[in-house]
Amino acid sequence: MTEGTSNGKLRRWTEELKASVRREASAFDERDLLAAEAFRQTEGEPFRILRVAHATSRDAAKTRGGSGVLEEAELLGERLRGTYGPGLSNPPEAGHRGGFREYRANGSLDPVDPEAPQKRAFYQAARMSLVAFRDLILRYAELARRMEKEAEDPDWREELEKIAEICEHISSDPPRNFREAIQLAWFTFLAVAVEAGTSHHCFGPGHIDRYLLPFYRREKGELQEEVEALLDQLFVKCNEFSGPNMSALIIGVAGRNPDGTDATNELSYKCFEASDRVRMYFPGVDVLWHKDIDEEFMRAACRLLRNGAGHPSFFNSDLIIRGLMKYGVLFEHAVDHLPSTCTETSIQGRTNPWVAWPYVNILMCLLYALFNGRHPIEGTQDTPATGVTRTYRELKEAFFKQLEHAAHKAIAQGIRDQTLESWYRPFPLLSCFIQDCIGRGRDISHGGALYNFLQPEAVGVSNVVDGLAAIKTLVEDRRRYTLDDFRNAVVNDFEGCEELRRAIQDCPKHGNNISWVDELFAEVAGRWCSAIEGHRNLYGGPVLPGFLGWTVWIGF
């Protein structure tokens, strides 16, 4: 950890950790067994949130040789929906006792409050979860002590002793330096992911260049190489998670401060350097661009992009902030937006986002419009009849009616699923790190977060636009084909329709700077937004229109 200089290379222990992660990263099932046993032990407990808290307290500890940032044994499984950015800025600053202080300050109840039973159960579960979090860290300390006694390498023995001391301290007290802060942030990130289990929601470490910056500046120049080694190991360890639906673990850099100034700092550059040295799939590094961003930082971002590893991604922070403020988010909160998983936006530490759910295949809306609401293959009347269409304009209007129907159906499904989660899937530990769950006495699944969104995602927008553009070109403009020709081609999977298929391929496509096609895209996207906006979700928050061009189309 303290040997040599980096010169763009990983230290020996980090290389060993990287090799170990590549060999062993896999889905981890032991937690499911522990959770099942915990639920068996709490049969008869009427409040499910207390059963979940009891299950959280049973998770074990594990570490790899060569790791200065300890790992949790739980590896992340299937993503149910959405993305979260836990409020990691609070744990490094306040420590475990900070969570208890907030709990105690808000845990008193009016005995005649109609929500008192539910709040009492939540506060009890929150306390159990915080104790379990503390005990989890202490188990790592015990593990490090045991490993220290068995270690033959004197340098590794010294490292294990240091790890044990760090874990013992941060289990109850605020971190004193960068290493303790990054360790506590990692524990927090992992603990809330463990609680989610196989319905893990793609958490991410988030804005590490912000919440770790005060600790970094205290030690800048003194332990520079150790800081680099710790960042390298953090980046490597993000790749321990695997699974068929594992999509992303994100670190956001730059952006704006709450006062509107550029948030780019020296730790933002260090994240680039770590990503360049590690060169692994996770974590994704997202640059939160804005018009006042440091020019040299953008040059550094482009240099990183040239290495071919696929990082960083770029997000227009100014545009995202304006969008969030449109839906009632304060500016000083909107600057903490985090493009987690793919492109969905949440606000770190303040949101129950429910983004990317449900997905809506709007290309089916075009097919339903073409076939008067009937499935083109099955023949079933799946959606309302919108009339037999003969012209392009009739088809487009029928499509918009089908699109509105699909949007409203998606909203209903999202609210239904929010209701089910409020009944069956509380997250008491995560709620301790999401404002304002403790203040309101509500779990995040019961509307405790400061901001609660629901964002159905339209999938296939460009495909719809290309389809409409082809129909306009071939049916309305050139009059070479009729809509019946298109219907026949769809039913027969274009068998015997090679000439039509080639004609469609030669039609104008979205994304080629063709003004009327781009205007058509704006019209389709605008109709989706109009159908979604103005509705409220289960928690009273806004329903937001979303778009996603991702591999989810495979499922359709």
C-alpha positions as CSV (number, residue, x, y, z in Angstrom):
1,M,0.0,0.0,0.0
2,T,2.9,2.4,0.6
3,E,5.5,0.9,-1.7
4,G,6.9,2.8,-4.7
5,T,5.2,5.4,-6.9
6,S,2.4,4.7,-9.3
7,N,3.9,6.0,-12.6
8,G,0.5,5.0,-14.1
9,K,0.8,1.4,-12.7
10,L,-1.0,-0.3,-9.8
11,R,0.8,-1.3,-6.6
12,R,1.5,-4.9,-6.0
13,W,-1.3,-5.4,-3.5
14,T,-3.8,-3.7,-5.8
15,E,-2.7,-5.9,-8.7
16,E,-3.3,-9.0,-6.4
17,L,-6.8,-7.7,-5.5
18,K,-7.6,-7.0,-9.2
19,A,-6.5,-10.6,-10.2
20,S,-8.6,-12.0,-7.3
21,V,-11.7,-10.1,-8.3
22,R,-11.4,-11.2,-11.9
23,R,-11.1,-14.9,-10.8
24,E,-13.9,-14.9,-8.2
25,A,-16.5,-12.3,-8.9
26,S,-19.8,-14.2,-9.0
27,A,-23.4,-14.1,-7.7
28,F,-23.3,-14.8,-3.9
29,D,-26.2,-16.9,-2.5
30,E,-25.3,-17.2,1.2
31,R,-27.2,-14.1,2.1
32,D,-30.4,-15.6,0.8
33,L,-29.9,-18.5,3.1
34,L,-29.2,-16.2,6.1
35,A,-32.3,-14.1,5.2
36,A,-34.5,-17.1,5.0
37,E,-33.4,-18.3,8.4
38,A,-33.9,-14.8,9.9
39,F,-37.5,-14.7,8.5
40,R,-38.2,-18.1,9.9
41,Q,-37.1,-16.9,13.3
42,T,-39.4,-13.9,13.2
43,E,-42.6,-15.7,12.2
44,G,-45.5,-14.0,13.9
45,E,-44.0,-10.5,13.8
46,P,-46.7,-8.3,12.2
47,F,-44.4,-5.5,11.0
48,R,-42.4,-6.7,8.0
49,I,-39.9,-3.9,8.5
50,L,-38.8,-5.5,11.7
51,R,-38.3,-8.8,10.0
52,V,-36.1,-7.1,7.4
53,A,-34.1,-5.4,10.0
54,H,-33.5,-8.7,11.8
55,A,-32.4,-10.3,8.5
56,T,-29.9,-7.5,7.9
57,S,-28.2,-8.2,11.2
58,R,-27.2,-11.7,10.1
59,D,-24.8,-10.8,7.2
60,A,-21.2,-12.0,7.5
61,A,-17.8,-10.6,6.8
62,K,-15.1,-11.6,4.4
63,T,-11.9,-10.1,3.0
64,R,-9.4,-10.8,0.3
65,G,-5.6,-10.8,0.7
66,G,-4.1,-7.6,-0.5
67,S,-7.2,-5.4,0.1
68,G,-6.8,-2.3,2.1
69,V,-10.5,-1.4,1.7
70,L,-12.4,-4.3,3.1
71,E,-15.2,-6.0,1.2
72,E,-18.6,-7.3,2.1
73,A,-19.3,-10.9,1.2
74,E,-22.7,-10.1,-0.4
75,L,-22.5,-9.8,-4.1
76,L,-25.2,-8.0,-5.9
77,G,-28.0,-9.8,-7.7
78,E,-31.0,-9.0,-9.8
79,R,-32.1,-5.4,-10.1
80,L,-35.8,-5.0,-9.5
81,R,-36.1,-1.4,-10.6
82,G,-34.7,2.0,-10.2
83,T,-31.4,3.5,-8.9
84,Y,-30.3,4.9,-5.6
85,G,-27.5,7.2,-4.4
86,P,-27.4,6.7,-0.6
87,G,-26.5,9.8,1.3
88,L,-22.8,8.9,1.7
89,S,-21.8,12.5,2.5
90,N,-23.3,12.1,6.0
91,P,-21.6,8.9,7.2
92,P,-18.0,10.0,6.5
93,E,-18.7,13.3,8.3
94,A,-20.8,12.1,11.2
95,G,-19.9,8.5,11.7
96,H,-22.2,5.8,13.1
97,R,-23.1,8.0,16.1
98,G,-24.4,10.6,13.8
99,G,-27.1,8.2,12.6
100,F,-28.1,7.5,16.2
101,R,-28.2,11.2,17.0
102,E,-30.7,11.8,14.2
103,Y,-32.6,8.8,15.2
104,R,-32.9,9.9,18.9
105,A,-33.7,13.5,17.9
106,N,-36.7,12.3,15.8
107,G,-37.7,9.1,17.5
108,S,-40.2,10.5,20.1
109,L,-43.8,9.9,19.2
110,D,-47.2,11.4,20.1
111,P,-49.1,8.5,21.5
112,V,-52.3,9.6,19.8
113,D,-50.7,10.1,16.4
114,P,-52.6,7.7,14.0
115,E,-49.3,6.9,12.4
116,A,-47.6,6.1,15.7
117,P,-47.6,2.3,15.4
118,Q,-46.0,2.4,11.9
119,K,-43.5,5.1,13.0
120,R,-42.6,3.1,16.1
121,A,-41.9,0.0,14.0
122,F,-39.8,2.1,11.6
123,Y,-37.7,3.7,14.4
124,Q,-37.2,0.3,16.0
125,A,-36.2,-1.2,12.7
126,A,-33.9,1.8,12.0
127,R,-32.2,1.3,15.4
128,M,-31.8,-2.4,14.8
129,S,-30.3,-1.8,11.4
130,L,-27.8,0.8,12.7
131,V,-26.7,-1.6,15.4
132,A,-26.3,-4.3,12.8
133,F,-24.3,-1.9,10.6
134,R,-22.0,-1.2,13.5
135,D,-21.6,-4.9,14.4
136,L,-20.9,-5.7,10.7
137,I,-17.9,-3.3,10.8
138,L,-16.7,-4.8,14.1
139,R,-16.9,-8.3,12.6
140,Y,-14.4,-7.0,10.0
141,A,-12.2,-5.8,12.8
142,E,-12.3,-9.2,14.4
143,L,-11.6,-10.9,11.1
144,A,-8.6,-8.7,10.5
145,R,-7.3,-9.5,14.0
146,R,-7.6,-13.3,13.2
147,M,-5.9,-12.9,9.9
148,E,-3.1,-10.8,11.4
149,K,-2.2,-13.7,13.7
150,E,-1.9,-16.1,10.8
151,A,-0.2,-13.8,8.3
152,E,3.5,-14.6,7.5
153,D,4.3,-11.5,5.5
154,P,5.3,-8.8,8.0
155,D,4.0,-6.0,5.8
156,W,0.6,-7.7,5.5
157,R,0.5,-8.2,9.2
158,E,1.1,-4.5,9.8
159,E,-1.6,-3.7,7.2
160,L,-4.1,-6.0,8.9
161,E,-3.4,-4.4,12.3
162,K,-4.1,-1.0,10.7
163,I,-7.3,-2.3,9.1
164,A,-8.6,-3.7,12.5
165,E,-7.8,-0.4,14.2
166,I,-9.7,1.6,11.5
167,C,-12.7,-0.7,11.6
168,E,-12.9,-0.5,15.4
169,H,-12.8,3.3,15.2
170,I,-15.3,4.0,12.4
171,S,-17.8,1.5,13.8
172,S,-18.9,4.2,16.2
173,D,-16.9,7.4,15.6
174,P,-16.4,9.8,12.7
175,P,-13.4,9.1,10.4
176,R,-10.2,11.1,11.1
177,N,-8.5,10.9,7.8
178,F,-9.0,10.0,4.1
179,R,-8.5,6.2,4.6
180,E,-11.0,6.0,7.4
181,A,-13.5,8.1,5.3
182,I,-13.2,6.0,2.2
183,Q,-13.5,2.8,4.3
184,L,-16.7,4.1,6.0
185,A,-18.1,5.2,2.7
186,W,-17.5,1.7,1.2
187,F,-19.1,0.0,4.2
188,T,-22.1,2.3,3.9
189,F,-22.4,1.6,0.2
190,L,-22.1,-2.2,0.8
191,A,-24.4,-2.4,3.8
192,V,-27.4,-0.8,2.0
193,A,-26.8,-3.0,-1.0
194,V,-26.7,-6.1,1.2
195,E,-30.0,-5.0,2.7
196,A,-31.5,-4.9,-0.8
197,G,-30.2,-8.4,-1.5
198,T,-31.4,-9.9,-4.7
199,S,-33.6,-6.9,-5.4
200,H,-30.5,-4.7,-5.4
201,H,-31.3,-1.4,-7.1
202,C,-27.9,-0.5,-8.6
203,F,-26.4,1.6,-5.9
204,G,-23.3,3.6,-6.6
205,P,-20.5,5.3,-4.6
206,G,-21.7,8.6,-6.1
207,H,-19.9,11.9,-5.7
208,I,-16.7,10.7,-4.1
209,D,-14.9,13.8,-5.3
210,R,-17.2,15.8,-3.0
211,Y,-17.7,14.0,0.2
212,L,-14.1,12.7,0.4
213,L,-12.6,16.0,-0.5
214,P,-12.3,17.5,3.0
215,F,-10.3,14.4,4.1
216,Y,-8.2,14.5,1.0
217,R,-7.2,18.1,1.5
218,R,-6.2,17.5,5.1
219,E,-3.6,15.0,3.9
220,K,-2.7,16.3,0.4
221,G,1.0,16.0,-0.1
222,E,1.6,13.8,3.0
223,L,0.1,10.5,2.0
224,Q,-0.4,11.1,-1.8
225,E,0.6,7.5,-2.8
226,E,-1.7,5.9,-0.2
227,V,-4.6,8.0,-1.4
228,E,-4.0,6.8,-5.0
229,A,-3.8,3.2,-3.8
230,L,-7.0,3.5,-1.9
231,L,-8.8,5.0,-4.9
232,D,-7.4,2.2,-7.1
233,Q,-8.7,-0.4,-4.7
234,L,-12.1,1.2,-4.5
235,F,-12.3,1.1,-8.3
236,V,-11.2,-2.5,-8.4
237,K,-13.7,-3.6,-5.7
238,C,-16.6,-2.2,-7.6
239,N,-16.0,-5.1,-10.0
240,E,-16.7,-7.7,-7.4
241,F,-20.4,-7.5,-8.1
242,S,-21.9,-9.6,-10.9
243,G,-25.1,-11.0,-12.2
244,P,-27.2,-11.2,-15.3
245,N,-28.9,-7.9,-14.6
246,M,-26.0,-6.0,-13.1
247,S,-25.9,-2.8,-15.2
248,A,-23.7,-0.2,-13.5
249,L,-22.0,1.2,-10.5
250,I,-21.4,4.9,-11.0
251,I,-19.1,7.6,-9.7
252,G,-20.0,11.2,-10.6
253,V,-17.4,13.9,-10.9
254,A,-17.4,17.7,-11.4
255,G,-20.8,19.4,-11.7
256,R,-21.8,22.4,-9.6
257,N,-21.7,23.3,-5.9
258,P,-24.8,24.4,-4.1
259,D,-23.7,28.0,-4.7
260,G,-23.5,27.4,-8.4
261,T,-19.7,27.4,-8.7
262,D,-17.7,24.7,-10.5
263,A,-17.4,21.6,-8.2
264,T,-14.3,20.3,-10.1
265,N,-11.4,19.8,-7.7
266,E,-8.1,17.9,-7.4
267,L,-9.9,14.7,-6.3
268,S,-11.9,14.8,-9.6
269,Y,-8.6,14.5,-11.4
270,K,-7.5,11.7,-9.1
271,C,-10.7,9.7,-10.1
272,F,-9.6,10.0,-13.7
273,E,-6.1,8.7,-12.8
274,A,-7.5,5.8,-10.9
275,S,-9.8,4.8,-13.7
276,D,-6.9,5.0,-16.2
277,R,-4.7,2.8,-14.0
278,V,-7.4,0.2,-13.1
279,R,-9.2,0.0,-16.6
280,M,-12.0,-2.3,-15.5
281,Y,-15.7,-2.3,-16.4
282,F,-16.9,-0.7,-13.1
283,P,-17.2,1.9,-11.8
284,G,-18.6,4.0,-14.6
285,V,-17.1,7.5,-14.3
286,D,-19.7,10.2,-15.3
287,V,-18.6,13.8,-15.9
288,L,-21.3,16.3,-14.9
289,W,-20.6,18.9,-17.6
290,H,-21.7,22.5,-17.3
291,K,-20.9,25.7,-19.1
292,D,-18.5,27.0,-16.4
293,I,-16.5,23.7,-16.1
294,D,-12.8,23.9,-16.0
295,E,-11.4,23.6,-19.6
296,E,-8.3,21.6,-18.5
297,F,-10.5,19.1,-16.7
298,M,-12.5,18.5,-19.9
299,R,-9.2,18.0,-21.7
300,A,-8.2,15.4,-19.1
301,A,-11.6,13.7,-19.5
302,C,-11.0,13.4,-23.3
303,R,-7.5,12.0,-22.7
304,L,-9.1,9.4,-20.4
305,L,-11.7,8.5,-23.1
306,R,-8.9,7.9,-25.6
307,N,-7.5,4.9,-23.6
308,G,-10.4,2.8,-25.0
309,A,-11.8,1.6,-21.7
310,G,-15.1,3.4,-22.3
311,H,-14.9,6.0,-19.5
312,P,-16.0,8.7,-18.9
313,S,-19.5,9.4,-19.9
314,F,-20.7,13.0,-20.2
315,F,-23.9,14.5,-18.8
316,N,-25.3,18.0,-19.3
317,S,-25.6,19.0,-15.6
318,D,-27.1,22.4,-16.4
319,L,-29.9,20.8,-18.3
320,I,-30.5,18.1,-15.7
321,I,-30.6,20.7,-12.9
322,R,-33.2,22.8,-14.8
323,G,-35.3,19.7,-15.4
324,L,-35.3,18.7,-11.7
325,M,-36.2,22.2,-10.7
326,K,-39.2,22.1,-13.0
327,Y,-40.5,19.2,-10.8
328,G,-40.0,21.1,-7.6
329,V,-36.4,20.2,-6.6
330,L,-34.4,23.0,-4.9
331,F,-31.3,24.1,-6.8
332,E,-29.0,23.3,-3.9
333,H,-30.4,19.8,-4.0
334,A,-30.5,19.4,-7.7
335,V,-26.8,19.9,-8.0
336,D,-26.4,16.6,-6.2
337,H,-28.0,14.7,-9.1
338,L,-26.4,11.4,-9.9
339,P,-26.7,9.7,-13.3
340,S,-26.7,6.2,-11.8
341,T,-27.0,2.9,-13.7
342,C,-27.3,4.1,-17.3
343,T,-28.7,7.6,-17.7
344,E,-31.5,7.8,-15.1
345,T,-31.3,10.7,-12.7
346,S,-31.6,10.6,-8.9
347,I,-30.5,13.0,-6.2
348,Q,-28.0,11.5,-3.9
349,G,-29.3,11.0,-0.4
350,R,-32.7,12.6,-1.0
351,T,-34.6,10.5,-3.5
352,N,-36.7,7.5,-3.9
353,P,-36.5,7.7,-7.6
354,W,-38.4,4.7,-9.1
355,V,-36.8,5.6,-12.5
356,A,-36.7,3.2,-15.4
357,W,-40.0,1.6,-14.4
358,P,-41.9,0.4,-16.1
359,Y,-40.4,0.1,-19.5
360,V,-42.8,0.8,-22.4
361,N,-42.2,-0.6,-25.9
362,I,-43.7,2.2,-27.8
363,L,-43.0,0.5,-31.1
364,M,-45.9,-1.8,-30.2
365,C,-48.1,1.3,-30.1
366,L,-47.3,1.8,-33.8
367,L,-48.2,-1.8,-34.6
368,Y,-51.4,-1.5,-32.6
369,A,-52.3,1.7,-34.5
370,L,-51.6,-0.2,-37.8
371,F,-53.8,-3.1,-36.7
372,N,-56.6,-1.2,-35.0
373,G,-55.6,-2.3,-31.5
374,R,-55.2,-6.0,-32.3
375,H,-52.0,-7.9,-31.9
376,P,-50.6,-8.5,-35.5
377,I,-49.7,-12.1,-34.9
378,E,-52.0,-13.4,-32.1
379,G,-55.0,-11.5,-33.4
380,T,-56.1,-10.5,-29.8
381,Q,-57.7,-7.2,-29.1
382,D,-55.0,-6.0,-26.7
383,T,-55.6,-2.2,-26.8
384,P,-58.6,0.0,-27.6
385,A,-59.6,0.1,-31.2
386,T,-58.4,3.3,-32.9
387,G,-59.9,2.8,-36.3
388,V,-58.8,1.3,-39.6
389,T,-56.2,3.6,-41.0
390,R,-55.7,4.2,-44.7
391,T,-53.4,7.3,-44.7
392,Y,-50.2,8.3,-43.0
393,R,-52.0,11.1,-41.1
394,E,-54.7,8.7,-39.8
395,L,-52.0,6.3,-38.7
396,K,-50.1,8.9,-36.9
397,E,-53.1,10.1,-34.9
398,A,-54.0,6.5,-34.1
399,F,-50.5,6.0,-32.9
400,F,-50.7,9.0,-30.5
401,K,-53.9,7.5,-29.1
402,Q,-52.2,4.2,-28.5
403,L,-49.2,6.0,-27.0
404,E,-51.4,7.8,-24.5
405,H,-53.1,4.5,-23.6
406,A,-49.7,2.9,-23.0
407,A,-48.5,5.8,-20.9
408,H,-51.5,5.7,-18.6
409,K,-51.2,1.9,-18.3
410,A,-47.6,2.3,-17.4
411,I,-48.4,4.9,-14.7
412,A,-51.0,2.5,-13.2
413,Q,-48.5,-0.3,-13.2
414,G,-45.9,1.8,-11.6
415,I,-48.3,2.9,-8.8
416,R,-49.4,-0.7,-8.3
417,D,-45.7,-1.8,-7.9
418,Q,-45.0,1.1,-5.5
419,T,-48.0,-0.1,-3.5
420,L,-46.7,-3.7,-3.4
421,E,-43.2,-2.6,-2.3
422,S,-44.7,-0.4,0.5
423,W,-46.5,-3.6,1.7
424,Y,-43.7,-6.1,1.3
425,R,-40.3,-4.5,0.8
426,P,-39.1,-1.9,3.4
427,F,-35.5,-0.8,3.6
428,P,-34.9,0.4,7.2
429,L,-31.1,0.8,6.9
430,L,-31.1,2.6,3.5
431,S,-33.8,4.9,5.0
432,C,-31.3,6.0,7.6
433,F,-29.2,7.6,4.8
434,I,-32.1,9.1,2.8
435,Q,-33.4,12.5,3.8
436,D,-36.1,12.8,5.3
437,C,-37.1,9.3,6.3
438,I,-36.1,9.6,9.9
439,G,-37.6,13.0,10.2
440,R,-40.9,11.8,8.9
441,G,-40.8,8.5,10.7
442,R,-41.3,6.6,7.4
443,D,-39.4,4.0,5.5
444,I,-38.3,5.0,2.0
445,S,-40.8,2.5,0.7
446,H,-43.6,4.4,2.6
447,G,-42.8,7.8,1.1
448,G,-40.2,8.9,3.6
449,A,-37.7,10.4,1.1
450,L,-37.7,14.1,0.5
451,Y,-38.3,13.6,-3.2
452,N,-40.4,10.7,-4.6
453,F,-40.5,10.1,-8.4
454,L,-42.0,7.6,-10.8
455,Q,-40.5,7.6,-14.2
456,P,-41.9,5.2,-16.9
457,E,-39.4,4.8,-19.7
458,A,-40.3,4.9,-23.4
459,V,-38.2,2.4,-25.3
460,G,-37.9,2.5,-29.1
461,V,-38.5,6.1,-29.9
462,S,-36.0,6.3,-32.8
463,N,-37.5,3.0,-34.2
464,V,-41.0,4.6,-34.1
465,V,-39.8,7.7,-35.8
466,D,-37.9,5.7,-38.5
467,G,-41.1,3.7,-39.1
468,L,-43.3,6.7,-39.4
469,A,-40.8,8.4,-41.6
470,A,-40.7,5.4,-43.9
471,I,-44.5,5.3,-44.1
472,K,-44.7,9.0,-44.8
473,T,-42.1,8.7,-47.5
474,L,-43.5,5.6,-49.3
475,V,-47.2,5.9,-48.7
476,E,-47.9,9.7,-48.6
477,D,-45.1,11.3,-50.5
478,R,-44.1,8.8,-53.2
479,R,-47.4,6.7,-53.1
480,R,-45.5,3.6,-54.0
481,Y,-47.1,1.5,-51.3
482,T,-50.3,1.4,-49.1
483,L,-50.7,0.7,-45.4
484,D,-52.1,-2.7,-46.4
485,D,-48.8,-3.5,-47.9
486,F,-47.1,-2.6,-44.6
487,R,-49.6,-4.7,-42.7
488,N,-49.1,-7.7,-45.0
489,A,-45.3,-7.4,-44.5
490,V,-45.6,-7.3,-40.7
491,V,-47.9,-10.4,-40.6
492,N,-45.6,-12.3,-42.9
493,D,-42.3,-11.1,-41.3
494,F,-41.4,-9.5,-44.7
495,E,-41.4,-12.9,-46.4
496,G,-42.1,-12.2,-50.1
497,C,-41.7,-8.4,-49.4
498,E,-38.1,-7.9,-50.2
499,E,-38.7,-4.9,-52.4
500,L,-40.6,-3.1,-49.6
501,R,-37.9,-4.0,-47.1
502,R,-35.2,-2.5,-49.3
503,A,-37.3,0.6,-49.9
504,I,-37.7,1.1,-46.1
505,Q,-34.0,0.8,-45.6
506,D,-33.4,3.6,-48.1
507,C,-35.9,6.0,-46.4
508,P,-34.7,8.9,-44.2
509,K,-33.7,8.0,-40.7
510,H,-33.6,9.9,-37.4
511,G,-30.1,11.1,-36.4
512,N,-29.0,12.2,-39.8
513,N,-29.7,16.0,-39.5
514,I,-32.8,15.8,-41.6
515,S,-35.0,18.5,-40.3
516,W,-38.5,17.0,-40.9
517,V,-37.4,13.7,-39.3
518,D,-36.0,15.5,-36.3
519,E,-39.2,17.4,-36.0
520,L,-41.1,14.2,-36.1
521,F,-38.9,12.8,-33.3
522,A,-39.7,15.9,-31.2
523,E,-43.4,15.5,-31.9
524,V,-43.4,11.8,-30.8
525,A,-41.3,12.6,-27.7
526,G,-43.5,15.6,-26.9
527,R,-46.7,13.4,-27.0
528,W,-45.1,10.9,-24.6
529,C,-44.2,13.7,-22.2
530,S,-47.8,15.2,-22.4
531,A,-49.3,11.8,-21.7
532,I,-47.1,11.3,-18.6
533,E,-46.8,14.7,-17.0
534,G,-49.4,16.0,-14.6
535,H,-50.0,12.7,-12.8
536,R,-49.0,11.8,-9.3
537,N,-47.5,8.6,-7.9
538,L,-48.3,6.7,-4.8
539,Y,-46.3,9.0,-2.6
540,G,-47.7,12.2,-4.1
541,G,-44.6,13.0,-6.1
542,P,-44.6,13.7,-9.8
543,V,-44.6,11.1,-12.6
544,L,-41.8,12.0,-15.0
545,P,-41.5,11.0,-18.6
546,G,-38.3,9.1,-19.4
547,F,-36.7,7.7,-22.6
548,L,-34.2,4.9,-22.8
549,G,-32.2,3.5,-25.7
550,W,-30.6,0.5,-24.0
551,T,-30.5,-3.3,-24.3
552,V,-34.0,-3.6,-22.8
553,W,-35.3,-3.8,-26.3
554,I,-34.1,-7.4,-26.3
555,G,-36.9,-8.2,-23.8
556,F,-39.5,-7.0,-26.3
